[in-house]
Amino acid sequence: MESTPPAAWQRPHHVAVDDSAFLLYWVFGAFQPGVEIDARGYRTRGLPTGVSGQVYLHDSVRGTAPDPLADPMGALLRAKAEATFDAARATPHAMLIRGELPDQVNLLYLRDIIGFIQSLIDAGGVAVLDVQSMALRDALQWRESMFAPDAPRALNEVVMLRSKDDHHAGRAWLHTRGLRKFARPDLSIRNVPQDAVFNAQLVLERAADYLIAGGVFAEGGEVRMSVAPPGLIAHTVGDLDDPDFNNRHTGFVWPL
């Protein structure tokens, strides 16, 4: 395996930060012990230092911590992908991949994890849950959206959420989950008029790509994009226990 990352896994905007990257996945299937991984074929060096994998008998975690398919998350996952949820729930094994590592100058650690998970899929896995972005994918979806492209993309790595903005009547609130995988805060835009939702979604996507590439938003700095209005100012707030993000977040308020 190469030690220099391919261009797609470099972080050209990288600024070192004190935050850590946190990874949390579950892989559901029927796994046999002692399976050897084709490192080159799966583009992986194994799990990075600081990230570990543990296989559970699925019956032992159903209905108890750390059951990843329990409500309330289970209800959300079931509503989005009922067949995949049911297939995951029926498997005999559930493998937890979890860990934390310092902010990295490249994304080889994520490439390693994606390849490692693909090897598990090919060895009996049927579904993968990325807890950070609340994404449950079946085997084909994982291969096509995560492994085959051999490149990180915001639309694959984070979830973009939209709801009513309780702080601004008649406006929308858009935010992300999943950027903690990259040692970066998530993103939030409040006070979005209905006719600006599409542009706000583009702002979130482009901003997420910038953070994945290692960038940071200066506190009090203005975001300058062709799709962003003047006066979109960044403020990073919150903590890792914030239930809306499981992360700190950089918040913006769409100007009036």
N, C-alpha and C positions, 0 to 999 in steps of 0.2 A: 504494500500500500504506500501511496505517495505521502511524504511528510509536508509537501507544499500543497496548499489547497488549490483545486481548480478554480478558475476565475469566479464561477457562480457562488462559491463558498467563501470567498474573501469578504472582508468588511472594509470597503474603501473609505468609508467615512468614520472609521473607528476612533472614538475618544474614550480613554480609559475611565472607568467609573468604579466606585466601591461596591456597587450592588452585585449580587450573585445571580447566575442563571439557575433556575429551578426547573427540573424536568419531572413529569409524572405521567406515566402511561400504564394502561392495563392491556394485556394481550390475552384473549380468550381462545381456548382450543383444547386439543388433546395432545400432550407433549410427551415424548419418550426421553429418558435420560441419556446423556452421553452423545448427543448429536453433534457432529463436527460441522463448523461453519466454513464455507468457502469464502475466505476474507476478500479475495480479489473480485469474485463474482458478485458479492453483496456490498462491495465498496465499504467495508467496515473493518476497523481494528478491534472490534469488540466494544463493550461498554466503557466509556471514559472513566478515568479515576474520579471517584466521588459519586459515581452512579452505580447502583447495584440492581440485580434482578433476583426476585424470589418467587418461586412457584407455589401456589396454594391449591389444595383441593377445593374446588369451587364450593362444595357443600359446606366447607368450614367457614366461609366468609359470607354466605348468603344470610341476610338479615342481621348481621353483626358488623361492627367496625372491623376491617375497613371495606365493607361491601360497596364496590364502586357503582353498582346498578340499583342501589336503594334510592327511594324517594328522599328529597325532592328532585335530585338530578336524574334519577331513573325515569321519572315521569316526563321530564323534558326530552330525554334521549328516546324514549318509547314513542313520543308524539312525532319526532322527526324521522325516525327510522325503525318502525315497529318490527319488521322482519329481521333486521340485523340485531336489534335488541333481544328478540326472542332466541335467535341462534346463539348469541353470546351468553345469555342466561342459562342455556341448556348444556353448555360445555362442561366437561369434568374438571378442567384446570383453568386457573386464572393466574397469569404472571404479572407481578407488579414490578415496573421499572421506575426507579425513583432516585433522585440525587440532586446535588447542588455543587456547582463549581464556580470559581471566580470568573468575572467578565473575561471573555476571550477575544483575541485579536482576529480570529477567523472562526468559521462555523463547522470545522471538521468534527467537533464533538457531536453536533446534531446529525451530520451525515453518517457518523458511526452508528448512532442510535437508530436512525431510519433503516440502515442496512441490516442491523442486528434484528430489528423487528420484522423486516421482510424475510429473513431467514427463518424466524419463528412461524410466520404465516405459511411458508412453504413446507414446514415440518409439522403442520397440523393445526395452525391457527386459523380461526374463522372471522375474528373481528378485533379491532384495535380501538381503544378509548384514549384519546388525548384529553386528559382531565383539564389541563390549562385552558384549552379552547373549547371544551365541551363538545368535541367532535367524535362521534362513533362511526367508524368506517368498516365495511365488510372487506374481505380479502382483496377483491378486485378493485374497490375504491382506494384502498391503501396503496396497492401497486401503481395504479394509474395516476393518482394525485400526489403521492408522497415519494415513492421510490423511483418510478420511471423518469420523471423530469430531471433528476439529479441536480436540483436547484431549489433553494428556498423561495417561496412566494408568500406575500402577506395573506392572500386570499386562502391559502392552504394552512398557514400557521396560526392565524388568529381568527376569531369569530367577530363579525361586525353586528352589533345589536342595536335595535331601534325601538324606542318606546315613547310614550307621552312624557313630556317634560313637566314634572310636578312643580317645578320652580318658575315656569313661564307658561302661562295659560295659552293654549292653542299652538304651542310650539313642540318640536320633537327633540328628543335626546338620543344621540348616537354615541356608542362607545365600543371599545374592543375588550377582549380577554385573550390572553395568550402570550403577550410580549415579555412576560417574566422569564420565558424560555431563553430570552436573549439578554437577560440582565438589564432590561429597560422597563420603564413605567408604561402602563397601558394608556390609552387615549380616550378623551371624552370631549364631546362638543354639545353644549346646551344651547337653548334658545334658537333652534333651527326652524325657520319658516318652512311650511310645507313645500313651497316652490323652490326651496334651496336644498332639499334633502339629497337629491342626486349629487350636487356639487359637494355637499358635506361628506357624502360617502367616498367620493374621489379624494377629498382631503385626507380622510382617515386612512385610506388604502396607501396613498403616496407617503404619508407620514409614517405609517407602519413599515413600509419598505425602507425608508430612510433609517429608522431605528434598528431594524434588522441588520442593515449594513453598517451598524456601529455608531450612527449619529446620535446626537443629543440635542434637545431644545433648551436654549438658554432661558433661565428664569426671567420672565418679563419680556422675552423676545417676541417679535412679530413673525408669524408664518407668512412667507411670501410664495404663493403659487398662483398660477393663472386662474384656477378655479376657486381660490379663496378670496373673500372680501378683505379690504384693508381693515386693520384693527383687530385681527385674530391673534390674541396675545396668550402666550403659554405661561401656565402656573402649575407647578408640580406639587401635589398635595396627597394626603391620605397615608395609609400604611398597608403592610402586607396582609392584615386581617380584614381589610375592607371587603365585605361580602359581594359587592358589585363587580370587583375586579380580581380578588385574591392577589392584590398587588397595589403598589402606589399608582398614581395616574397623573398624566399631564392633561390639565383641563383647559378648555377654550370656551368662550361664550361668543356665539355668532352675533356680530354687531347689529344693532337695530337699523 
